[in-house]
């Protein structure tokens, strides 16, 4: 059998020449990481139709389809803990203000709400830790570079003062014949304890945001500039809402003003946060986190608007306060779930790293 003749080698025509960076040229494969023409763009020199892409959109994957960043091993106890801690902090501030300005109903509502919020947050935290001894073990050292260590000490200092102020308030509600023994000393301690708790309260309201943004979770880490302000505003709005529910309208004036200020701070800084986060803000608008964040904005805005009209109606004050409380809770749960969602998608890790590399260049370690 004769072998068929081999066709002569002919150079490829201009119509079939491969474009660097496309599948037709192996040398260009995987090198389209630059900018401009090098990113899979081919210029049409004849027709004047501009640039056209010859590389399909990038798909961000990882080894075996696993996330690049491991999601935080936290359940919904943690966002509940974040919400209750912020409520306790803002309530301590309102209670101290009510005490110093002669508003006993506002003082009582604030102190009892602070104790309830603190107790609930501690139960949620211990439940997430698994054993109460783990919280006590964190007090064995004080590490200023660890938000978890600093937060543990902040709660440990804040708790006794907030508890003493609430205990004094509870004793004052008892019949005089029951105030015997050590209980007779609490009325002399409640005011100083309440003032100290109010001084520590801003740290209680904001440290949880630092705790989240110090992690490698993309949507939390990229929000480190504005998230503390969002949480402080959310805490102020929630505590003001609780005070509006539990106090008569003639004593709830500071709470109404705090509601407007806290809601404005939360909404403005949240909008600014979403603009500065880049692609990592996407989980805040999608799925369940997106629904929670939209509900948070609507409830917070409605509660703030209602607080402007709540000076004449206890019913309007109660409805507005409930909206502020619900909005604050939705903010904490929405931010939490958005962070967990961002950890599951590799693109929220890869894209910010590439943008940072293009903006700042490679990190050079001193030799």
Protein Blocks (a to p, Z undefined) as FASTA:
>chain_A
ZZddddddddddfklpccehiaklmklgopambghjlnopacdfknonopadfbdcdddd
dehhiafbdcdfbdfklmmmmmmmmmmmmmmmmmmmmmmnopaklmmmmmmmmmmmmmmm
mmmmmmmnopaklmmmmmmpccfklmklmmmmmmmmmmmmmmmmmmmmmmmmpcfklmgc
jllmmmmmmmmmmmmmmmmmmmmmmmmmmmmmmpmbfklmmmmmmmmmmmmmmmmmmmmm
mmmmmpcfklmmmmmmmmmmmmmmmmmmmmmmmmmnmmmlmmmmgcjllmmmmmmmmmmm
mmmmmmmmmmmbmklmmmmmmmmmmmmmmmmmmmmmmmmmmmmpmklmmmmmmmmmmmno
padddZZ
